[in-house]
Amino acid sequence: MKLVLASNNAGKLAELQALFAPLGVELLRQGDLGIPEAPEPHRTFVENALSKARHAAALSGLPALADDAGLCVDAFGGLPGVDTAYYATRFGYAKGDDNNVRALLEQMRDIDQRRAALVSTLVAVRSPEDPEPLIAVGRAVGQITREPAGDQGFGFDPVMFIPAFGKTFAQLPSEVKNAHSHRGRAARQMLELMRERWFSET
């Protein structure tokens, strides 16, 4: 089965492709099909993911999977949330992972409450009109470090310290990170939903 991934993020594609391999699902990046990115005007992950999935399904004629993810920092009331990808631009930096990390560490310099969650919301639709989208949410809770550590992963992985491992996500091997990351948790939920709703013989 071919499924369009409503993202052009190579890191997301690689992570999700590995996670969805057991179902025999082939993920196609929307940019490779000439599909432009959908607008993301909403204030919640689920609304943005649903909008992106419907957009990709409408323009490809294929089922689509969309992910909207971000960092929710307790000390900031859950922000930056849906604005995570553009976080650095609020502080005069260019958009990008390294600048996002730099801006976050600067804003949290004098904050001791460093609990945060990486949140991933996956939405899958069989068609743009699918009345029953599949929705899966994964969360990985940790602490924001005071400086980056590790060179694996992407996004906020270098500053997301996971107490159970005593390391940041960027210090973990990819298979360990995938098993415990927000996206890994959401993807496993989504796999079960797809098995039950889309692939079940009964």
CYANA upper distance limits for C-alpha pairs under 8 A (distance plus 0.5 A):
  1 MET  CA     24 GLY  CA      7.17
  1 MET  CA     25 VAL  CA      5.48
  1 MET  CA     26 GLU  CA      6.63
  2 LYS  CA     25 VAL  CA      6.39
  2 LYS  CA     26 GLU  CA      5.36
  2 LYS  CA     27 LEU  CA      6.57
  2 LYS  CA     28 LEU  CA      7.55
  2 LYS  CA     62 LEU  CA      7.68
  2 LYS  CA     63 PRO  CA      7.88
  3 LEU  CA     25 VAL  CA      7.26
  3 LEU  CA     26 GLU  CA      6.58
  3 LEU  CA     27 LEU  CA      5.51
  3 LEU  CA     28 LEU  CA      6.63
  3 LEU  CA     62 LEU  CA      6.84
  3 LEU  CA     63 PRO  CA      5.76
  3 LEU  CA     64 ALA  CA      5.74
  3 LEU  CA     65 LEU  CA      7.17
  4 VAL  CA     27 LEU  CA      6.21
  4 VAL  CA     28 LEU  CA      5.27
  4 VAL  CA     29 ARG  CA      6.45
  4 VAL  CA     30 GLN  CA      6.45
  4 VAL  CA     56 ALA  CA      7.28
  4 VAL  CA     57 ALA  CA      7.78
  4 VAL  CA     60 SER  CA      8.06
  4 VAL  CA     62 LEU  CA      7.10
  4 VAL  CA     63 PRO  CA      6.85
  4 VAL  CA     64 ALA  CA      5.04
  4 VAL  CA     65 LEU  CA      6.54
  5 LEU  CA     13 LEU  CA      7.91
  5 LEU  CA     27 LEU  CA      6.52
  5 LEU  CA     28 LEU  CA      6.24
  5 LEU  CA     29 ARG  CA      5.51
  5 LEU  CA     30 GLN  CA      6.34
  5 LEU  CA     53 ALA  CA      8.43
  5 LEU  CA     56 ALA  CA      8.18
  5 LEU  CA     64 ALA  CA      6.45
  5 LEU  CA     65 LEU  CA      5.49
  5 LEU  CA     66 ALA  CA      6.35
  6 ALA  CA     29 ARG  CA      7.21
  6 ALA  CA     30 GLN  CA      6.02
  6 ALA  CA     37 GLU  CA      7.93
  6 ALA  CA     52 LYS  CA      6.47
  6 ALA  CA     53 ALA  CA      6.48
  6 ALA  CA     56 ALA  CA      6.24
  6 ALA  CA     64 ALA  CA      7.29
  6 ALA  CA     65 LEU  CA      6.54
  6 ALA  CA     66 ALA  CA      5.34
  6 ALA  CA     67 ASP  CA      7.86
  7 SER  CA     12 LYS  CA      8.28
  7 SER  CA     13 LEU  CA      8.28
  7 SER  CA     29 ARG  CA      6.82
  7 SER  CA     30 GLN  CA      6.72
  7 SER  CA     31 GLY  CA      8.03
  7 SER  CA     37 GLU  CA      7.71
  7 SER  CA     66 ALA  CA      7.42
  7 SER  CA     67 ASP  CA      8.10
  8 ASN  CA     13 LEU  CA      8.22
  8 ASN  CA     29 ARG  CA      6.48
  8 ASN  CA     30 GLN  CA      7.02
  8 ASN  CA     31 GLY  CA      6.36
  9 ASN  CA     13 LEU  CA      6.84
 10 ALA  CA     14 ALA  CA      6.70
 11 GLY  CA     15 GLU  CA      6.75
 11 GLY  CA    153 GLY  CA      8.14
 11 GLY  CA    154 PHE  CA      7.61
 12 LYS  CA     16 LEU  CA      6.47
 13 LEU  CA     17 GLN  CA      6.31
 13 LEU  CA     27 LEU  CA      7.96
 13 LEU  CA     29 ARG  CA      7.64
 14 ALA  CA     18 ALA  CA      6.84
 15 GLU  CA     19 LEU  CA      6.91
 15 GLU  CA    178 ASN  CA      7.47
 15 GLU  CA    184 GLY  CA      8.47
 16 LEU  CA     20 PHE  CA      6.48
 16 LEU  CA    183 ARG  CA      8.46
 16 LEU  CA    184 GLY  CA      8.38
 16 LEU  CA    187 ALA  CA      7.66
 17 GLN  CA     21 ALA  CA      6.50
 17 GLN  CA     26 GLU  CA      7.68
 17 GLN  CA     27 LEU  CA      6.66
 19 LEU  CA    178 ASN  CA      8.34
 19 LEU  CA    184 GLY  CA      7.70
 19 LEU  CA    187 ALA  CA      7.17
 19 LEU  CA    188 ARG  CA      7.97
 20 PHE  CA     24 GLY  CA      7.60
 20 PHE  CA     25 VAL  CA      6.53
 20 PHE  CA     26 GLU  CA      8.38
 20 PHE  CA    187 ALA  CA      8.02
 20 PHE  CA    191 LEU  CA      7.50
 21 ALA  CA     25 VAL  CA      6.46
 21 ALA  CA     26 GLU  CA      7.92
 23 LEU  CA    191 LEU  CA      8.02
 23 LEU  CA    195 ARG  CA      8.47
 28 LEU  CA     32 ASP  CA      7.67
 28 LEU  CA     33 LEU  CA      8.36
 29 ARG  CA     33 LEU  CA      7.61
 30 GLN  CA     34 GLY  CA      7.05
 30 GLN  CA     35 ILE  CA      5.72
 30 GLN  CA     36 PRO  CA      7.87
 30 GLN  CA     56 ALA  CA      7.35
 31 GLY  CA     35 ILE  CA      5.75
 31 GLY  CA     36 PRO  CA      7.00
 31 GLY  CA     37 GLU  CA      8.44
 33 LEU  CA     60 SER  CA      7.93
 35 ILE  CA     56 ALA  CA      7.46
 35 ILE  CA     59 LEU  CA      7.20
 35 ILE  CA     60 SER  CA      8.10
 37 GLU  CA     52 LYS  CA      8.15
 38 ALA  CA     51 SER  CA      7.82
 38 ALA  CA     52 LYS  CA      5.99
 38 ALA  CA     55 HIS  CA      6.83
 38 ALA  CA     56 ALA  CA      8.41
 39 PRO  CA     51 SER  CA      8.44
 39 PRO  CA     52 LYS  CA      8.07
 40 GLU  CA     48 ASN  CA      5.85
 40 GLU  CA     51 SER  CA      7.86
 40 GLU  CA     52 LYS  CA      8.06
 41 PRO  CA     48 ASN  CA      7.59
 42 HIS  CA     47 GLU  CA      6.54
 42 HIS  CA     48 ASN  CA      6.15
 43 ARG  CA     47 GLU  CA      8.03
 43 ARG  CA     48 ASN  CA      8.17
 43 ARG  CA     82 VAL  CA      6.78
 44 THR  CA     48 ASN  CA      6.99
 44 THR  CA     81 GLY  CA      8.36
 44 THR  CA     82 VAL  CA      6.86
 45 PHE  CA     49 ALA  CA      6.56
 45 PHE  CA     68 ASP  CA      5.75
 45 PHE  CA     69 ALA  CA      7.02
 45 PHE  CA     81 GLY  CA      8.32
 45 PHE  CA     82 VAL  CA      6.58
 45 PHE  CA    120 SER  CA      8.28
 45 PHE  CA    121 THR  CA      6.60
 46 VAL  CA     50 LEU  CA      6.57
 46 VAL  CA     68 ASP  CA      7.58
 46 VAL  CA    121 THR  CA      6.52
 46 VAL  CA    122 LEU  CA      8.13
 46 VAL  CA    123 VAL  CA      7.84
 46 VAL  CA    135 ILE  CA      8.29
 47 GLU  CA     51 SER  CA      6.68
 48 ASN  CA     52 LYS  CA      6.69
 48 ASN  CA     68 ASP  CA      6.97
 49 ALA  CA     53 ALA  CA      6.60
 49 ALA  CA     66 ALA  CA      5.73
 49 ALA  CA     67 ASP  CA      5.93
 49 ALA  CA     68 ASP  CA      5.60
 49 ALA  CA    121 THR  CA      7.45
 49 ALA  CA    122 LEU  CA      7.10
 49 ALA  CA    123 VAL  CA      6.33
 50 LEU  CA     54 ARG  CA      6.65
 50 LEU  CA     66 ALA  CA      7.51
 50 LEU  CA    123 VAL  CA      6.29
 50 LEU  CA    124 ALA  CA      8.21
 50 LEU  CA    133 PRO  CA      8.35
 51 SER  CA     55 HIS  CA      6.66
 52 LYS  CA     56 ALA  CA      6.73
 52 LYS  CA     66 ALA  CA      6.43
 53 ALA  CA     57 ALA  CA      6.63
 53 ALA  CA     64 ALA  CA      5.82
 53 ALA  CA     65 LEU  CA      6.01
 53 ALA  CA     66 ALA  CA      5.42
 53 ALA  CA    123 VAL  CA      7.17
 53 ALA  CA    124 ALA  CA      6.93
 53 ALA  CA    125 VAL  CA      6.99
 53 ALA  CA    128 PRO  CA      8.15
 54 ARG  CA     58 ALA  CA      6.50
 54 ARG  CA     64 ALA  CA      7.74
 54 ARG  CA    125 VAL  CA      7.38
 54 ARG  CA    127 SER  CA      7.50
 54 ARG  CA    128 PRO  CA      4.97
 54 ARG  CA    129 GLU  CA      8.04
 55 HIS  CA     59 LEU  CA      6.86
 55 HIS  CA    128 PRO  CA      7.48
 56 ALA  CA     60 SER  CA      6.46
 56 ALA  CA     62 LEU  CA      8.49
 56 ALA  CA     64 ALA  CA      6.57
 57 ALA  CA     61 GLY  CA      5.93
 57 ALA  CA     62 LEU  CA      5.81
 57 ALA  CA     63 PRO  CA      6.02
 57 ALA  CA     64 ALA  CA      5.67
 57 ALA  CA    125 VAL  CA      7.89
 57 ALA  CA    126 ARG  CA      8.02
 57 ALA  CA    127 SER  CA      6.05
 57 ALA  CA    128 PRO  CA      5.87
 58 ALA  CA     62 LEU  CA      8.24
 58 ALA  CA    127 SER  CA      7.42
 58 ALA  CA    128 PRO  CA      5.73
 61 GLY  CA    127 SER  CA      7.74
 62 LEU  CA    126 ARG  CA      7.64
 62 LEU  CA    127 SER  CA      7.29
 63 PRO  CA    124 ALA  CA      7.81
 63 PRO  CA    125 VAL  CA      6.16
 63 PRO  CA    126 ARG  CA      4.77
 63 PRO  CA    127 SER  CA      6.06
 64 ALA  CA    124 ALA  CA      6.10
 64 ALA  CA    125 VAL  CA      6.02
 64 ALA  CA    126 ARG  CA      7.11
 64 ALA  CA    127 SER  CA      7.95
 65 LEU  CA    122 LEU  CA      7.44
 65 LEU  CA    123 VAL  CA      6.22
 65 LEU  CA    124 ALA  CA      4.84
 65 LEU  CA    125 VAL  CA      7.18
 66 ALA  CA    122 LEU  CA      6.16
 66 ALA  CA    123 VAL  CA      5.83
 66 ALA  CA    124 ALA  CA      6.91
 67 ASP  CA    120 SER  CA      7.11
 67 ASP  CA    121 THR  CA      6.07
 67 ASP  CA    122 LEU  CA      4.98
 67 ASP  CA    123 VAL  CA      6.97
 68 ASP  CA     82 VAL  CA      8.02
 68 ASP  CA    120 SER  CA      6.48
 68 ASP  CA    121 THR  CA      5.87
 68 ASP  CA    122 LEU  CA      7.15
 69 ALA  CA     81 GLY  CA      8.19
 69 ALA  CA     82 VAL  CA      7.49
 69 ALA  CA     84 THR  CA      8.48
 69 ALA  CA    118 LEU  CA      7.83
 69 ALA  CA    119 VAL  CA      5.90
 69 ALA  CA    120 SER  CA      4.74
 69 ALA  CA    121 THR  CA      6.55
 70 GLY  CA     80 PRO  CA      7.82
 70 GLY  CA     81 GLY  CA      5.60
 70 GLY  CA     82 VAL  CA      6.40
 70 GLY  CA     83 ASP  CA      7.95
 70 GLY  CA     84 THR  CA      5.74
 70 GLY  CA     85 ALA  CA      7.95
 70 GLY  CA    118 LEU  CA      6.31
 70 GLY  CA    119 VAL  CA      6.02
 70 GLY  CA    120 SER  CA      7.25
 71 LEU  CA     78 GLY  CA      8.29
 71 LEU  CA     79 LEU  CA      7.59
 71 LEU  CA     80 PRO  CA      6.68
 71 LEU  CA     81 GLY  CA      5.87
 71 LEU  CA     84 THR  CA      6.64
 71 LEU  CA    116 ALA  CA      7.53
 71 LEU  CA    117 ALA  CA      6.39
 71 LEU  CA    118 LEU  CA      5.12
 71 LEU  CA    119 VAL  CA      6.79
 71 LEU  CA    156 PHE  CA      8.37
 72 CYS  CA     76 PHE  CA      8.31
 72 CYS  CA     77 GLY  CA      8.22
 72 CYS  CA     78 GLY  CA      4.74
 72 CYS  CA     79 LEU  CA      5.59
 72 CYS  CA     80 PRO  CA      6.48
 72 CYS  CA     81 GLY  CA      5.64
 72 CYS  CA    116 ALA  CA      6.12
 72 CYS  CA    117 ALA  CA      5.74
 72 CYS  CA    118 LEU  CA      6.77
 72 CYS  CA    119 VAL  CA      7.70
 73 VAL  CA     77 GLY  CA      7.03
 73 VAL  CA     78 GLY  CA      5.32
 73 VAL  CA     79 LEU  CA      6.20
 73 VAL  CA     80 PRO  CA      7.62
 73 VAL  CA    114 ARG  CA      7.94
 73 VAL  CA    115 ARG  CA      6.96
 73 VAL  CA    116 ALA  CA      4.80
 73 VAL  CA    117 ALA  CA      7.00
 74 ASP  CA     78 GLY  CA      5.78
 74 ASP  CA     79 LEU  CA      8.25
 74 ASP  CA    113 GLN  CA      8.15
 74 ASP  CA    114 ARG  CA      7.78
 74 ASP  CA    115 ARG  CA      6.34
 74 ASP  CA    116 ALA  CA      6.08
 75 ALA  CA    111 ILE  CA      8.32
 75 ALA  CA    113 GLN  CA      6.78
 75 ALA  CA    114 ARG  CA      7.45
 75 ALA  CA    115 ARG  CA      8.02
 76 PHE  CA     80 PRO  CA      8.05
 79 LEU  CA     83 ASP  CA      8.24
 79 LEU  CA     84 THR  CA      8.41
 80 PRO  CA     84 THR  CA      5.56
 80 PRO  CA     87 TYR  CA      7.13
 83 ASP  CA     87 TYR  CA      6.50
 84 THR  CA    100 ASN  CA      8.44
 85 ALA  CA     95 LYS  CA      7.74
 85 ALA  CA     96 GLY  CA      7.82
 85 ALA  CA     97 ASP  CA      8.18
 85 ALA  CA    100 ASN  CA      8.08
 86 TYR  CA     90 ARG  CA      7.81
 86 TYR  CA     95 LYS  CA      6.19
 86 TYR  CA     96 GLY  CA      8.10
 86 TYR  CA    100 ASN  CA      8.05
 87 TYR  CA     91 PHE  CA      8.22
 87 TYR  CA     95 LYS  CA      8.05
 87 TYR  CA    100 ASN  CA      6.22
 87 TYR  CA    103 ALA  CA      8.04
 88 ALA  CA     92 GLY  CA      7.30
 88 ALA  CA     93 TYR  CA      5.69
 88 ALA  CA     94 ALA  CA      7.00
 88 ALA  CA     95 LYS  CA      6.41
 88 ALA  CA     96 GLY  CA      7.78
 88 ALA  CA     99 ASN  CA      6.10
 88 ALA  CA    100 ASN  CA      5.07
 88 ALA  CA    101 VAL  CA      8.43
 88 ALA  CA    102 ARG  CA      8.33
 88 ALA  CA    103 ALA  CA      6.06
 88 ALA  CA    104 LEU  CA      8.30
 89 THR  CA     93 TYR  CA      5.42
 89 THR  CA     94 ALA  CA      6.12
 89 THR  CA     95 LYS  CA      6.26
 91 PHE  CA    103 ALA  CA      7.38
 93 TYR  CA     99 ASN  CA      6.82
 93 TYR  CA    103 ALA  CA      8.43
 94 ALA  CA     99 ASN  CA      7.36
 95 LYS  CA     99 ASN  CA      7.27
 95 LYS  CA    100 ASN  CA      7.81
 96 GLY  CA    100 ASN  CA      6.59
 97 ASP  CA    101 VAL  CA      6.80
 97 ASP  CA    154 PHE  CA      7.57
 97 ASP  CA    155 GLY  CA      5.50
 97 ASP  CA    156 PHE  CA      7.60
 98 ASP  CA    102 ARG  CA      6.73
 98 ASP  CA    155 GLY  CA      8.15
 99 ASN  CA    103 ALA  CA      6.50
100 ASN  CA    104 LEU  CA      6.59
100 ASN  CA    155 GLY  CA      8.34
100 ASN  CA    156 PHE  CA      8.19
101 VAL  CA    105 LEU  CA      6.71
101 VAL  CA    148 PRO  CA      8.43
101 VAL  CA    155 GLY  CA      8.22
101 VAL  CA    156 PHE  CA      6.67
101 VAL  CA    159 VAL  CA      7.83
102 ARG  CA    106 GLU  CA      6.75
103 ALA  CA    107 GLN  CA      6.66
104 LEU  CA    108 MET  CA      6.63
105 LEU  CA    109 ARG  CA      6.34
105 LEU  CA    146 ARG  CA      6.96
105 LEU  CA    147 GLU  CA      7.69
108 MET  CA    112 ASP  CA      8.48
108 MET  CA    114 ARG  CA      8.36
109 ARG  CA    146 ARG  CA      7.95
114 ARG  CA    143 GLN  CA      5.72
114 ARG  CA    144 ILE  CA      5.78
114 ARG  CA    145 THR  CA      8.21
115 ARG  CA    141 VAL  CA      7.84
115 ARG  CA    142 GLY  CA      6.33
115 ARG  CA    143 GLN  CA      5.05
115 ARG  CA    144 ILE  CA      7.00
116 ALA  CA    141 VAL  CA      6.37
116 ALA  CA    142 GLY  CA      6.13
116 ALA  CA    143 GLN  CA      6.25
116 ALA  CA    144 ILE  CA      7.18
117 ALA  CA    139 ARG  CA      6.72
117 ALA  CA    140 ALA  CA      5.89
117 ALA  CA    141 VAL  CA      4.77
117 ALA  CA    142 GLY  CA      6.66
118 LEU  CA    139 ARG  CA      6.19
118 LEU  CA    140 ALA  CA      5.74
118 LEU  CA    141 VAL  CA      7.00
118 LEU  CA    182 HIS  CA      6.44
119 VAL  CA    137 VAL  CA      7.72
119 VAL  CA    138 GLY  CA      6.31
119 VAL  CA    139 ARG  CA      5.08
119 VAL  CA    140 ALA  CA      7.13
119 VAL  CA    182 HIS  CA      6.01
119 VAL  CA    183 ARG  CA      8.01
120 SER  CA    137 VAL  CA      6.19
120 SER  CA    138 GLY  CA      5.70
120 SER  CA    139 ARG  CA      6.97
120 SER  CA    182 HIS  CA      5.93
120 SER  CA    183 ARG  CA      5.78
120 SER  CA    186 ALA  CA      6.82
121 THR  CA    135 ILE  CA      7.58
121 THR  CA    136 ALA  CA      6.26
121 THR  CA    137 VAL  CA      4.99
121 THR  CA    138 GLY  CA      7.02
121 THR  CA    183 ARG  CA      8.32
121 THR  CA    186 ALA  CA      7.10
122 LEU  CA    134 LEU  CA      8.40
122 LEU  CA    135 ILE  CA      6.25
122 LEU  CA    136 ALA  CA      5.69
122 LEU  CA    137 VAL  CA      6.87
122 LEU  CA    186 ALA  CA      6.93
122 LEU  CA    187 ALA  CA      7.74
122 LEU  CA    190 MET  CA      7.73
123 VAL  CA    133 PRO  CA      6.96
123 VAL  CA    134 LEU  CA      5.95
123 VAL  CA    135 ILE  CA      5.17
123 VAL  CA    136 ALA  CA      7.10
124 ALA  CA    133 PRO  CA      6.18
124 ALA  CA    134 LEU  CA      5.58
124 ALA  CA    135 ILE  CA      7.29
125 VAL  CA    130 ASP  CA      6.29
125 VAL  CA    132 GLU  CA      8.03
125 VAL  CA    133 PRO  CA      5.49
125 VAL  CA    134 LEU  CA      7.09
126 ARG  CA    130 ASP  CA      6.38
126 ARG  CA    133 PRO  CA      8.20
134 LEU  CA    190 MET  CA      7.68
134 LEU  CA    193 LEU  CA      7.27
134 LEU  CA    194 MET  CA      8.14
135 ILE  CA    190 MET  CA      7.56
136 ALA  CA    186 ALA  CA      5.72
136 ALA  CA    187 ALA  CA      7.81
136 ALA  CA    189 GLN  CA      6.21
136 ALA  CA    190 MET  CA      6.00
137 VAL  CA    182 HIS  CA      8.39
137 VAL  CA    185 ARG  CA      7.98
137 VAL  CA    186 ALA  CA      5.36
137 VAL  CA    189 GLN  CA      8.10
138 GLY  CA    181 SER  CA      8.30
138 GLY  CA    182 HIS  CA      5.03
138 GLY  CA    183 ARG  CA      6.57
138 GLY  CA    184 GLY  CA      7.83
138 GLY  CA    185 ARG  CA      5.30
138 GLY  CA    186 ALA  CA      4.63
138 GLY  CA    187 ALA  CA      8.33
139 ARG  CA    181 SER  CA      7.85
139 ARG  CA    182 HIS  CA      4.93
139 ARG  CA    183 ARG  CA      8.25
139 ARG  CA    185 ARG  CA      7.61
139 ARG  CA    186 ALA  CA      8.24
140 ALA  CA    180 HIS  CA      7.74
140 ALA  CA    181 SER  CA      6.23
140 ALA  CA    182 HIS  CA      5.31
141 VAL  CA    162 ILE  CA      7.60
142 GLY  CA    160 MET  CA      6.64
142 GLY  CA    161 PHE  CA      5.93
142 GLY  CA    162 ILE  CA      5.33
142 GLY  CA    163 PRO  CA      6.98
143 GLN  CA    159 VAL  CA      8.47
143 GLN  CA    160 MET  CA      6.41
143 GLN  CA    161 PHE  CA      5.62
143 GLN  CA    162 ILE  CA      7.24
143 GLN  CA    163 PRO  CA      8.25
144 ILE  CA    159 VAL  CA      5.90
144 ILE  CA    160 MET  CA      5.65
144 ILE  CA    161 PHE  CA      6.58
145 THR  CA    159 VAL  CA      5.51
145 THR  CA    160 MET  CA      6.97
145 THR  CA    161 PHE  CA      6.70
146 ARG  CA    159 VAL  CA      7.89
147 GLU  CA    159 VAL  CA      7.01
148 PRO  CA    158 PRO  CA      5.26
148 PRO  CA    159 VAL  CA      5.42
149 ALA  CA    158 PRO  CA      5.49
149 ALA  CA    159 VAL  CA      7.02
149 ALA  CA    168 THR  CA      7.07
149 ALA  CA    170 ALA  CA      7.20
149 ALA  CA    171 GLN  CA      7.21
150 GLY  CA    158 PRO  CA      6.11
150 GLY  CA    168 THR  CA      7.50
150 GLY  CA    169 PHE  CA      8.26
150 GLY  CA    170 ALA  CA      5.05
150 GLY  CA    171 GLN  CA      4.82
150 GLY  CA    172 LEU  CA      8.43
151 ASP  CA    158 PRO  CA      7.47
151 ASP  CA    170 ALA  CA      5.89
151 ASP  CA    171 GLN  CA      7.02
152 GLN  CA    157 ASP  CA      8.15
152 GLN  CA    158 PRO  CA      8.24
152 GLN  CA    169 PHE  CA      7.97
152 GLN  CA    170 ALA  CA      4.77
152 GLN  CA    171 GLN  CA      6.62
152 GLN  CA    172 LEU  CA      7.54
152 GLN  CA    173 PRO  CA      7.86
152 GLN  CA    174 SER  CA      7.83
153 GLY  CA    157 ASP  CA      6.46
153 GLY  CA    158 PRO  CA      8.28
153 GLY  CA    169 PHE  CA      7.60
153 GLY  CA    170 ALA  CA      5.78
153 GLY  CA    174 SER  CA      7.86
154 PHE  CA    158 PRO  CA      8.10
154 PHE  CA    170 ALA  CA      7.95
156 PHE  CA    160 MET  CA      6.67
157 ASP  CA    168 THR  CA      6.94
157 ASP  CA    169 PHE  CA      5.31
157 ASP  CA    170 ALA  CA      5.36
158 PRO  CA    168 THR  CA      6.34
158 PRO  CA    169 PHE  CA      6.80
158 PRO  CA    170 ALA  CA      5.22
158 PRO  CA    171 GLN  CA      7.88
159 VAL  CA    168 THR  CA      6.72
159 VAL  CA    169 PHE  CA      8.30
159 VAL  CA    170 ALA  CA      8.36
160 MET  CA    168 THR  CA      5.60
160 MET  CA    169 PHE  CA      6.52
160 MET  CA    170 ALA  CA      8.42
161 PHE  CA    166 GLY  CA      7.49
161 PHE  CA    167 LYS  CA      5.96
161 PHE  CA    168 THR  CA      4.46
161 PHE  CA    169 PHE  CA      7.08
162 ILE  CA    166 GLY  CA      6.47
162 ILE  CA    167 LYS  CA      6.24
162 ILE  CA    168 THR  CA      6.17
162 ILE  CA    169 PHE  CA      7.41
163 PRO  CA    167 LYS  CA      7.46
167 LYS  CA    171 GLN  CA      6.50
167 LYS  CA    172 LEU  CA      7.58
168 THR  CA    172 LEU  CA      7.44
169 PHE  CA    177 LYS  CA      6.63
169 PHE  CA    181 SER  CA      8.40
172 LEU  CA    176 VAL  CA      6.73
172 LEU  CA    177 LYS  CA      6.36
173 PRO  CA    177 LYS  CA      6.75
174 SER  CA    178 ASN  CA      6.38
175 GLU  CA    179 ALA  CA      6.73
176 VAL  CA    180 HIS  CA      6.99
177 LYS  CA    181 SER  CA      5.96
177 LYS  CA    184 GLY  CA      8.33
178 ASN  CA    183 ARG  CA      7.79
178 ASN  CA    184 GLY  CA      5.42
179 ALA  CA    184 GLY  CA      5.94
179 ALA  CA    185 ARG  CA      7.53
180 HIS  CA    184 GLY  CA      6.50
180 HIS  CA    185 ARG  CA      6.90
181 SER  CA    185 ARG  CA      6.66
182 HIS  CA    186 ALA  CA      6.71
183 ARG  CA    187 ALA  CA      6.41
184 GLY  CA    188 ARG  CA      6.69
185 ARG  CA    189 GLN  CA      6.91
186 ALA  CA    190 MET  CA      6.62
187 ALA  CA    191 LEU  CA      6.56
188 ARG  CA    192 GLU  CA      6.93
189 GLN  CA    193 LEU  CA      6.80
190 MET  CA    194 MET  CA      6.56
191 LEU  CA    195 ARG  CA      6.61
192 GLU  CA    196 GLU  CA      6.63
193 LEU  CA    197 ARG  CA      6.36
193 LEU  CA    198 TRP  CA      8.23
194 MET  CA    198 TRP  CA      5.44
194 MET  CA    199 PHE  CA      6.77
195 ARG  CA    199 PHE  CA      5.29
195 ARG  CA    200 SER  CA      6.23
196 GLU  CA    200 SER  CA      5.73
